Amino acid sequence: MARRAAYLRAQGHSIIDLHLGDPAAHGLGAPDSVLRAAAEHLDDAATYSDERGLPVAREAVADHYRQAGITHAAADRVFLGNGVSELASLTLQALLDPGDTVLVPAPGYPLWPACATLTGATAVPYACHEDTAWSPDLAGLAACIGPRTRAIVVINPDNPTGAHWPPATLEGIADLARRHDLMLLSDEIYAELCYPGTLHVPLAALAPDLPCLTLGGLSKFCRLPGYRAGWMVATGPHPVMDAYLSALTSLAGLRMCPNVPAQYAIPTSLCADVLAQTRRSTAPGGTLTLRRDTLHTALTRHPDIHYARPDGAFYAFPRITLPPDTSDEDFAHHLLEHHHVLATPGSQLGDTTGTHIRLSTLAPPAELNIAAHRIHRTIEDLIGRR
Ligand code: PLP
């Protein structure tokens, strides 16, 4: 669909792109101090760094997570990478053998099942239900655990649903991991992007006794996806983790090191004033809160669109009452072809109901209102076509 949108654009159509979670593409620029920090170190950034990343950046990451409640976070167990995307691939390659299974949330971000599949392992989806605010059903999750299960992936806040799982749910997941000797892989790239009333607790802070990898990076809260800067903090029992991290270090060495100029942006990005700037954007009246609310108000004016306002991240995942024999894919194609709005069908993100689409809420409010109007017209077109 993105390729089709690019084609339509090349034909001269103006497309409203609500497809990717790319803040920079919607004019939400990175903090000046972070850009300056990277620019000032360009001359120092010509050499390879340690395969795990620059010590100064790894120390900043460890310090950030200690303050966030992972009191045992340590710089020598921090790995930097070219985004969470590269680290997802490396961490799963170091963990999985062909025939293993890893449990992934559904709906969820497709990176994790894709990287698991590339290792020859199988990604087993565990269901998160809309009627429980997209939290996982713990009994269903337990039923997915088999003899070759190695890990549970958690994405909190979640993409695409924007759900934020409360500590009780996370403790339930940790308990299952404890009982079945599983590693926890916690993708918390949206941790700094929680809306009013939602307090983020890192999974590793609730499970200090378990092997846990916490992942984050600059792409979302710092609005620098093009820098390709991400990190992974490993916590948990030493003998187990030391063996795993030794394998991971060998793998990380194969790509020499992460992109060095971007690593110099990390310490400044985790400074109190930059984090406070992000918090202002998700506070009442903040830029991201306004955009989330604008789209919610506009979309739910239509009686066939339902969803609760997301607690975190910057996506909407509305359920649309579609005419029979019309799929989410049909809907998204019609929306793109006839109304020039690019959205993602939920079934591409592990939704099994075929009735959701994902929309990024990052565009300016005026554009979001136009997009909502065109989504309404798409529903009317498809109803009228029957
Ligand atoms: N994890 C989640 C849940 C995401 O939504 C995304 C991007 O949308 C990524 C990881 C990729 O992050 P990065 O840009 O650090 O590779």
Residues whose N, C-alpha, C, O or C-beta is under 5 A from the ligand:
A	BS01	PLP	G21 N82 G83 V84 S85 Y109 I155 N159 D187 I189 G217 S219 P225 A229 G230
